[in-house]
Amino acid sequence: MIGAALLKRLDQSHTLAALGYIAIVIGLLIAIITSLANLSDDYGDLSAAATRLAALEGRGRPGDRSAGGQDMQGSPFLDGPTVTVAGADLQRRVAGAVTSVGGNVLSSQIDLQGSQANEGYVILSASCEITQDALQPLLYDLEAGMPFLFVEQLVVQAPQSAEESEGKRMRVQIDVAGQWQVVK
């Protein structure tokens, strides 16, 4: 009986129904505002991630400069009217990249007769000494710039003992390939 009396009383009270309706509307508005705030934060995170990705890819956003601070200009192919001159250009490019990270080239050799030579590729085998911290910038410089260069093989020999590794240079054997555009 008490339950039936309570239901009858609730049916007659319009203020209680109006308060319930207002509470539901306020709850829905809070849920919408919270969702929009989270969506805005997620959009900001997405924009920041896209900017980082563009910087890692080295292309930047339209109108920006690339990650290296310079526009990618030049030919994607090795320069030179002959394959020998193109090999010298490749050797100059690799030696410049090694010295720019504080290393030195011990020896280098151009392979003009390799299996990819008929396809227009010139391969340089270089032996150099660099610090461990300079390895990643060296690889990035070689593969991200112009002309397009590809690291075919990388062999790193670290110092033998832990006390030797402090500030010591590693020996690096690197094979770098670049394509020479055959003039027809």
C-alpha positions as CSV (number, residue, x, y, z in Angstrom):
1,M,0.0,0.0,0.0
2,I,2.8,2.4,0.8
3,G,4.3,1.8,-2.6
4,A,1.0,2.6,-4.4
5,A,0.6,5.8,-2.4
6,L,4.1,6.9,-3.2
7,L,3.5,6.3,-6.9
8,K,0.3,8.3,-6.8
9,R,2.0,11.1,-5.0
10,L,4.9,11.2,-7.6
11,D,2.3,11.2,-10.5
12,Q,0.6,14.3,-9.0
13,S,3.9,16.2,-8.3
14,H,5.0,18.0,-11.5
15,T,7.9,19.8,-9.8
16,L,9.6,16.5,-8.9
17,A,9.3,15.4,-12.6
18,A,10.7,18.8,-13.8
19,L,13.6,18.5,-11.4
20,G,14.4,15.0,-12.7
21,Y,14.2,16.2,-16.3
22,I,16.6,19.1,-15.5
23,A,19.0,16.8,-13.7
24,I,19.1,14.5,-16.7
25,V,19.7,17.4,-19.1
26,I,22.5,18.8,-16.9
27,G,24.1,15.3,-16.8
28,L,24.0,15.0,-20.6
29,L,25.5,18.5,-21.0
30,I,28.4,17.6,-18.7
31,A,29.0,14.4,-20.7
32,I,29.0,16.4,-24.0
33,I,31.4,19.0,-22.7
34,T,33.7,16.4,-21.3
35,S,33.7,14.5,-24.6
36,L,34.4,17.7,-26.5
37,A,37.3,18.6,-24.2
38,N,38.8,15.1,-24.6
39,L,38.3,15.3,-28.4
40,S,40.2,18.6,-28.4
41,D,43.1,17.2,-26.4
42,D,43.2,14.2,-28.8
43,Y,43.3,16.5,-31.8
44,G,46.2,18.4,-30.3
45,D,48.1,15.2,-29.7
46,L,47.4,14.1,-33.2
47,S,48.7,17.4,-34.6
48,A,51.9,17.2,-32.5
49,A,52.5,13.6,-33.6
50,A,52.0,14.6,-37.2
51,T,54.5,17.4,-36.8
52,R,57.1,15.0,-35.2
53,L,56.5,12.5,-38.0
54,A,57.1,15.1,-40.6
55,A,60.3,16.3,-38.9
56,L,61.5,12.7,-38.7
57,E,60.7,12.1,-42.4
58,G,62.7,15.3,-43.1
59,R,60.0,17.0,-45.1
60,G,58.3,19.4,-42.7
61,R,54.9,21.0,-43.2
62,P,54.2,23.0,-46.4
63,G,56.0,26.3,-46.1
64,D,58.3,25.0,-43.4
65,R,61.9,24.1,-43.8
66,S,62.9,20.5,-43.6
67,A,64.2,18.9,-40.4
68,G,67.8,19.6,-41.3
69,G,67.1,23.3,-41.7
70,Q,67.6,23.3,-45.4
71,D,65.4,22.6,-48.3
72,M,66.1,19.3,-50.2
73,Q,67.6,20.6,-53.4
74,G,69.6,19.0,-56.1
75,S,69.5,15.9,-58.2
76,P,68.6,12.6,-56.7
77,F,71.3,11.0,-58.9
78,L,75.1,11.2,-58.5
79,D,76.6,14.0,-60.6
80,G,79.0,13.4,-63.4
81,P,79.2,12.8,-67.1
82,T,81.0,9.5,-66.5
83,V,80.7,6.7,-63.9
84,T,84.2,7.5,-62.7
85,V,83.3,11.1,-62.0
86,A,80.0,10.0,-60.3
87,G,82.1,7.6,-58.1
88,A,84.3,10.6,-57.1
89,D,81.2,12.6,-56.3
90,L,80.0,9.7,-54.1
91,Q,83.4,9.5,-52.4
92,R,83.3,13.3,-51.7
93,R,79.8,13.1,-50.3
94,V,80.6,10.2,-47.9
95,A,83.9,11.7,-46.8
96,G,82.1,15.0,-46.1
97,A,79.4,13.3,-44.1
98,V,82.0,11.5,-42.0
99,T,84.1,14.6,-41.3
100,S,80.9,16.6,-40.5
101,V,80.2,14.3,-37.5
102,G,83.8,14.5,-36.3
103,G,85.1,11.2,-37.8
104,N,87.8,10.5,-40.3
105,V,88.0,8.2,-43.3
106,L,90.7,5.6,-43.1
107,S,90.2,4.1,-46.6
108,S,87.7,4.0,-49.4
109,Q,87.2,2.1,-52.6
110,I,84.8,2.6,-55.4
111,D,83.2,-0.6,-56.9
112,L,82.4,0.1,-60.6
113,Q,82.3,-3.5,-61.7
114,G,79.8,-4.9,-59.1
115,S,76.5,-6.7,-59.8
116,Q,74.6,-3.5,-59.7
117,A,76.9,-1.5,-61.9
118,N,74.9,-2.4,-65.0
119,E,71.9,-0.9,-63.4
120,G,73.7,2.5,-62.9
121,Y,74.6,2.0,-59.3
122,V,78.0,3.0,-57.9
123,I,79.0,1.5,-54.6
124,L,81.6,2.9,-52.2
125,S,83.2,0.8,-49.5
126,A,84.6,3.1,-46.8
127,S,86.4,2.3,-43.5
128,C,86.2,5.1,-41.0
129,E,86.5,5.9,-37.3
130,I,83.7,7.7,-35.5
131,T,82.4,8.0,-32.0
132,Q,79.3,6.0,-30.9
133,D,77.2,9.2,-30.6
134,A,78.1,10.2,-34.2
135,L,76.9,7.0,-35.8
136,Q,73.2,7.9,-36.0
137,P,73.8,11.4,-37.4
138,L,76.1,10.0,-40.0
139,L,73.5,7.4,-41.2
140,Y,70.8,10.1,-41.2
141,D,73.0,12.5,-43.2
142,L,73.8,9.9,-45.8
143,E,70.3,8.6,-46.3
144,A,68.2,11.7,-45.9
145,G,70.0,14.1,-48.2
146,M,70.5,14.5,-51.9
147,P,71.6,12.7,-53.9
148,F,69.7,9.6,-52.7
149,L,72.2,7.2,-51.1
150,F,71.5,3.8,-49.6
151,V,73.5,2.1,-46.9
152,E,74.0,-1.4,-48.3
153,Q,76.1,-2.8,-45.5
154,L,77.2,-1.5,-42.1
155,V,79.8,-3.3,-39.8
156,V,80.6,-1.6,-36.5
157,Q,83.6,-2.7,-34.3
158,A,83.4,-1.2,-30.9
159,P,86.4,-0.9,-28.6
160,Q,87.2,-4.2,-26.8
161,S,87.0,-3.1,-23.1
162,A,84.6,-0.9,-21.2
163,E,87.4,1.6,-20.2
164,E,88.5,1.8,-23.8
165,S,85.0,2.7,-24.9
166,E,84.9,6.0,-23.0
167,G,85.4,8.7,-25.7
168,K,87.1,6.2,-28.0
169,R,86.2,5.9,-31.6
170,M,84.6,2.9,-33.2
171,R,85.8,1.4,-36.5
172,V,83.0,1.4,-39.0
173,Q,83.0,-0.4,-42.4
174,I,80.1,1.0,-44.5
175,D,79.0,0.3,-48.1
176,V,77.0,3.1,-49.6
177,A,75.3,2.9,-53.0
178,G,74.1,5.8,-55.2
179,Q,72.6,5.8,-58.6
180,W,74.3,7.5,-61.5
181,Q,72.0,8.5,-64.3
182,V,73.5,7.3,-67.6
183,V,73.4,10.1,-70.1
184,K,72.0,8.8,-73.4
